[in-house]
Amino acid sequence: MPTWQQNITALMRQHEISGTVRVTQSEQPLLETAHGYANRTYNIPNQHSTRFGIASGCKLFTAVAILRLVENNQLALEDEVSSFLVLDGIDLEGVTIHHLLTHTSGIVDYFDEETMDDFEELFTTFPVYRLRTPRDFLQLVGKRPRVNEAGVRFQYNNFGYVLLGILIETISGQSFPEFIQHHIFDRAQMKRSGYFSFDALPEDTAIGYIDQTAGSWRTNQYALPVIGGPDGGAFVTADDLERFWQALMSHTLLSQSFTELLFQPHVIERETSGYGYGVWLDLTGTGVIWKYHIMGYDPGVSCHSAYYPHEATIVSVLCNQSKGAYTISKAVEETLFKCAKEERS
């Protein structure tokens, strides 16, 4: 094993990061390693085949699903959401599908990441087992007022993606998980991915762990909705994420024009960071996109997965703990491209 791969493996052990890393370039594997336990109670180790939760990383699945409906002329990005959904107490005036996809709707969120930092606070009075479908999340929002008018500013919004999931169900007549399974997971050959309920996890699925003081821990079973949905919570393997990126880039999921639309910087958050539809974009100083990436953080979950178009490289780091994915993905990125630069010089 080359030195840089050994260094990444050592870094995972040094920081006691529980998860898996997969790196491929031009579809050739460069690194595949796993560390820690999928189940700490029974000392079951993480494997390359282990399924991990990816939290908000699966917003990209929701965005692709919406664009499939748009491509099929079942709705338009400029359509106002209120023409499809009438929800008691939720002000959707002027909000389009484009606004929901780009976090510029101005509607209230059930978990505002700018003002809240403890996701578990949501469930002190609202049991997690009552959140099984996108419509169940309507109860978390109630009749609170708008934050902004539509299109005013970028403000990351989980509830906007919940509404996109309700739209998908309304238009397709399928449940959200069924639609994603048929139109994305099956088409991309993601055979081990799905929206699995915490009380019915399939084999080879990592349990999420919340580390506490003095080496103690607990699972995230009571810290998240019982089953994931349009704003987060799918379970995938690193191999399946690779297949997903490849399916996108080969236009298996969307046509070339809609794939390009997905990856356009519809919002510039900072000088070198933008947002497409469900995906983050890293830009050079001249505005060229050099990385498409997704990330997700929940109690007991952290993930980063990126596609580097100019290098045809995919890096996925999936962890069954609340942090760690960023540390490893950054180390892989810096080391990998430093090596590539040195080899070219």
Secondary structure, DSSP 8 states (H G I E B T S, - for coil): --HHHHHHHHHHHHTT--EEEEEEETTEEEEEEEESEEETTTTEE--TT-BEE-GGGGHHHHHHHHHHHHHTTS--TTSBGGGT---TT---TT-BHHHHHTT-S----SS-TTT---GGGGGSSS-GGG--SGGGGHHHHTT---SS-TTS-----HHHHHHHHHHHHHHHSS-HHHHHIIIIITTTT-TT-B---GGG--TTB---EEE-GGG-EEESTTTS-SS-BTTB--EE-HHHHHHHHHHHHTTSSS-HHHHHHHTS-SEEEETTEEE-SS-EEEE-TTS-EEEEEEEEEETTEEEEEEEETTTTEEEEEEESBSS-HHHHHHHHHHHHHHHHHHHH-
